């Protein structure tokens, strides 16, 4: 639609944004509420609601309220006329230039072009209006921030889906898109609909999945040849991980130039929660850095607690469950899982609350910096949960497993014996001497101990590392995919079935048609398909206004409001964690990259389904980078150099003697027929040479790999810069964009045309004209010719 005013007859009205307003009690402290409290709440809600409408309408926006799906919920529908949008765009152009944004896709737009809705992509229109409403008054916005002290009843501000685009997108990716690569035209479509941040994520997922293909083939060959812990595979893996990270660093730069978002952080609006110094001064950078440093002890404390908890669970799972032979033996194996589910999420939830408070206290001026700080804090502990189990198995369980097993076994026997002795004394009602007690412990509790704990030396599980890698890269990913997409889909079907009777009573038609205001690409989302009722749709019989089309339109809005908000954190975290499993540990099980590749084929489509069907439409955001996730990838590539070198040294097949082959670890355990106390781990306690011969070289090799990583990264970055960036059309476009911005600025000052400047300036007199007309140069040259 190109009409400048919304229609209300045969088509749904245009809506840019929906503001969710809570008119019910904000905090119900008791089960029963007095009439006086209800009245006061209603008056307070009415005052804030009237102030909200006045603020929106006074700014030139169209705003009207409708009943929500929940009790005490109101939906304020917002639409911006074209003239208002043109002014908002013009303001952003000025802001971009003043803040030093080197290029922008809107820089060359004329005022006449901006007055037409067709000139804006759907995502740009939604972003501009959302930013205008939620920006602080200091930045020229309305300052309506959900949950702020001035707007406590504003729960959220959301945009509506364009179901026509979503249907086309899903059909394209499920029926025609069979590989991993996403073309630049497809990325542009995603960017125009959902914004640069979402498009950048799908580009990252596509690039990462495509990059997995060669290492997956390479890993399959080494798995087929039964060559785990191969130095060749580990070297290629380390080079691949560095190459991909450096490639993506250039790739995101190219996309940001194509989309006009290079340097967009400079023009980012300040956070509503940002506080300057009292008196109007700017919050100093050094004070923020000190606050960031002061949060490190809290992070380290929770990291230590989490490590201790996971180590305890690991000991129970790897050792105690193997030794216990008493009653309920078949159930004791579930104990580590129960402990993990019961304790780890609670500890992470407590930590997350502290991380949020610390990040708020750091007082970042921009939202991107705030989210980056919180992301690094959160992912740090998530990485511990993900990788600590493998690290303990590789560097503790396998080298020291028999020694730890023996000590755990002795501890369990001793503790059980002490408990048995105490029970013996209580049962006999006598006070025994220490000698008698010892005899009773020996004679009276041996049967109990023998019945509870396995006696004799217990061997460790040599395939534990491979089993863990299979669990992390296959089982966990299958479960995660089900919880992420399958379970919400089932819940939606159940909700749809339960509300089917209600819909048949109240809604005259199951079809849903709606339009959300936008540009020619249907930002004013036109929903003409009719089979989209995958969740609860509530249409009230006593709606005061609206014909059939409007009732169906409001039913669709209420359904979308009930959906959860979409965030990129979980998707990025999943992919970066998977990258860590491959880069750090796939030398244990070279088939891991192939399993990740298969998972990512489904992930690419399930994430699109999640965005289009199972969550609210993402609010578009300008960005030129994946932010802290690139730092996390870089750190993981460095850590991969250490772990791969150590794993290869410890576990690679090597020649122990003329007739015996094993690993470097086996060489330190060469006297395997001797008692446990004369094995490597026992000798380590007395500083025998075998300990130093194994551990010290492993540490030195890891440190050398760390330094080698720095050199390799510099070399790879240099080569890729020359191959992918230098002389590319994107580099030329970046330089041209800078030149155009400055040229347009000169035109605005009337200084770009030399002729126009010279015509406005009057020449002064030449003075002595005869002086300037006499020239001796030719005479001197001719004279020199004659002399020659």
Secondary structure, DSSP 8 states (H G I E B T S, - for coil): ---SS---SSS----SEEEEEE-S-S---SSS--HHHHHHHHHHHHHHHHHHHHHHHHTTEEEEEEE-SSTTEEEEEEEE-HHHHHHHHHHHHHHHHHTT----TTTT--HHHHTSGGGS-HHHHHHHHHHHHHS-GGGTS----TTSTT-TTEEEEEB---HHHHHHHHHIIIII--SS---HHHHHHHHHHH-HHHHHHHHHHHHHHHHHHHHHHHHHHHHHTT-TT-HHHHHHHHHHHHHHHHHHHHHHHHHHHHTT-TTGGGG--B-TT----TTS----HHHHHHHHHHTHHHHHHHHHHHHHHHHHHHHIIIIIHHHB-STTHHHHTTHHHHHIIIIIHHHHHHHHHHHHHHHHHH--SBHHHHHHHHHHHHHHHHHHHHHHHHHHIIIIIHHHHHHHHHHHHHHHHHHHHHHHHHHHHHHHT----HHHHHHHHHHHSHHHHHHHB--S-----TTHHHHHHHIIIIIHHHHHHIIIIIHHHHHHHHHHHHTHHHHHHH-S-S--------STTTTS----------S-----TT-SS--HHHHHHHHHHHHHHTSB---SHHHHHHHHHHHHHHHHHTTTSTTHHHHHHHHHHHHHHHHHHHHHHSB-B------SS-THHHHHHHHHHHHHHHHHHHHHHHHSEEE-SSS-EEEHHHHHT--TTS-GGGSHHHHHHTT-HHHHHHHHHHHHHHHHHHHHHHHHHHHHHHHHIIIIITT-HHHHHHHHHHHHHHHHHHHHTT-S-HHHHHHTS-----S-HHHHH---HHHHHHHHHHH-
